[in-house]
Amino acid sequence: MTQKTKTINFEEADNRTRYRYLTAAVAPRPICFASTIDSKGRVNLSPFSYFNVFSSTPPVMVFSPSRSGRSADHKDTYHNLKEVPEVVINIVNHRLVEQMSLTSAAWERGVNEFGKAGLTEAPSETVKPPRVLEAPVAFECVVDDVIELGEEGGAGNLIIARAKVAHIHKEILNEDGLIDQVKIDLVARMGGDWYCHANEHSMFKLERPGGNGVIGVDSLPAEIRNSTILTGNNLGRLGNLDALPTDDEIRKASDMEEVKQILKELDGNSEAGREAIHKLGRQLIETGNTKQALAVMMCGR
């Protein structure tokens, strides 16, 4: 299948063009709500969506306060971290998203965004900057390195921050004392003015490949790999099985009333019959009966 493609040469495009396509395509992105302090003791609170966790041993997070796209000036966060290399990374959930957005306004240097956004400063235990009391999780971090990526507008500054302490609201924990992904109610940054709300209606579970190896899509019969009925996700689910169905499992699947009816009415060797078998297989995949689905589809070979 041929895809129509728009190609953009990033080496020739301007910063605004690159920014729009990068942030719309690389999304959703978690938000680093960074609280810092300068050498005069002035507190700053700013959000950054160029952010992620990079390591658990050591516990490292990286975020980037980029230069202004218009003036190429550094943000207050960058200046603060050069003076006091400590930061609290506060996690943003849905009930904080409007206040978080407010802190991104172009306030004068030295203005405390905690007050502007109506958020509460809570003293940290190991670093100078305060944490956001309302944040569901806050990581006290020391800055191990600042890597400047350029001098032009839009150039990033990678802040490599090592977490020393985590503060976690007990209300977001499950019965095992771990963070409940529904209770934490996270948000993430998309392109333009768009955000993503990671609640129970938008999240889904996806089983990881088995520890003893999986068969992969290339091990499936060709008529299943090339099916016009199955989606890429369907094939991925089948490829995650640890083995092809046995002859006994295929015989058992062929005894299913639905399978016998399809094979009887449409002739199991016909294209129509194969499509009908694949439609039944897709239904079984989507209800979680993946091994049975593959056995059913192998009846129609």
C-alpha positions, 0 to 999 in steps of 0.5 A: 500500500502506497502512503501519500507523504509530506516531507519537511527538510528540518535543516531548511525549515525555521524554528516555528515550523520544526516546533509545530511538527515536533510537538504535534507528532511526539506526544503526549508528553509528560510535564515537568513542573519545575520549582527552582531558586536563584542565588538571591532566594527568589523562587520560580515555578515553570512547566516543561513538556520536554521531559521524561525519566531516563534511568532508575539506577541512578534515578535520573530525569531529564527536562529542557528549558529551551531558549525563547523562540523569538529572542533566544534568551534563556528562561529563568529556570535555566539561570536559577539552575546555573546559580543553584543546581537543585530542582523539585520536579512536581508532577501535574495531574488534572486538578492542577492543569489550569494552575500549571498553565498559568505559571507559563505566562511571561512573568518578570524575573523574580516573580514567584509563580506559586503566588500567581497560580495560587499554589502552596510552597512546601519546604523540601528536605534535601534541596533549597527550592520548595515543592508544590504541596498540591502536586500528587508526586514531587521529586527533590533533585540535584542537577548533575549536568546542564547540556546546552544544545545551541545558541539560537531561538528554540535551542534546548538545554538538557537538565540532567536531574538526579532524584534524592527524595520523592513525596507522594500523596497517599490518596493516589496509592493502591492497596500495595502502596504503589501509585494507582494509574487511575487515581493519580489522574495524569495529564500530558502535553500535546501539540498547540493548545491540546492536552491529554487526560490520562483517565480510566476512559483513555488508558488501556492495558497491553500485555508485554511479550512473554519472558520465554520468547514469542513467535512474532508475526513472521511465524504466522501462516502467510494467509493470516499475515496478509489478511485483509480483515486483520489489523496491524494490532490484531497481528501484533497480538497474535505475534505475542503468543508463545507458540502456534496452536497444536494440531489438537487445538486446531481440531478442537477449534474446528468443532466450534459450531460457528466454525463448522457453519462457516466451513459448511456454508462457504467452503473452507477453501474459498476466499469468502470462507477465509474472510468469514473465518478471519472475521471470527478470529478478529472477534476472538482476538478483541475479546482476549481469546488470542490463542483460540483465535489463531487456532480458528483461523488456521482451520480455514487454511 
